[in-house]
Amino acid sequence: FTIFNPSKLCAQNFDIILNATDDVTLYESSQGNIANSKGQYIFIGKTNNGDLRRTLIRFNLGTEIPSDATIDSVFLSLSMNKTQNAAQDLRIYPVLGAWAEGSSDASANEGKGTSATENDPTWTYRVYPDTLWNNEGGDIGEEILFEGSIQGSGSYSLKGTDDFITLFDPPPPPPPPQPRNPCTRPTRFPAPPSRPLKHSLEPCQPRPRPKPHLAPA
């Protein structure tokens, strides 16, 4: 990350390492009653039976990244310890609805999950058992935030895309005030009367004609 402080006219580069605050697996189920909020593992992909698995991961970015920071690059580190597939692409998308961990904790290898408990996210419920997702499998945005290729067990680092970085771009500054041209200042006019004016008309009186004056002969 790069921080620019206008008052000191200096920039400082440093790294921030964030751990996930919440992570859960969504197990495909039409009833939406399978979950795993507190387990040791998370699952993605498709099982041998064709059932889908998706993972939700949350990071608390607001309290860890300074408000005036500029993000140069970001990476998501994952460790995979079991797979049956060859190389494949992995993409991370934003989740469009609020969610949080419940208390479910699957046993054994956790691949089948366990019964959902209150507040668990599941395949159909954003908050079990009261609030549904708009779409089964979670409400997922279109932007790709991270992407990379995985193959076999090991550690992977997925690079953040431009769509992720632009999420933290500062808003554009407001436009500068426009100077007022005195030649185009508005002119104020009196408002028209709220009711018609009353006129008083007087009858027209004819002017008297002078009488002829006869002089004596």
Disulfide bonds with the S-S distance in Angstrom:
none
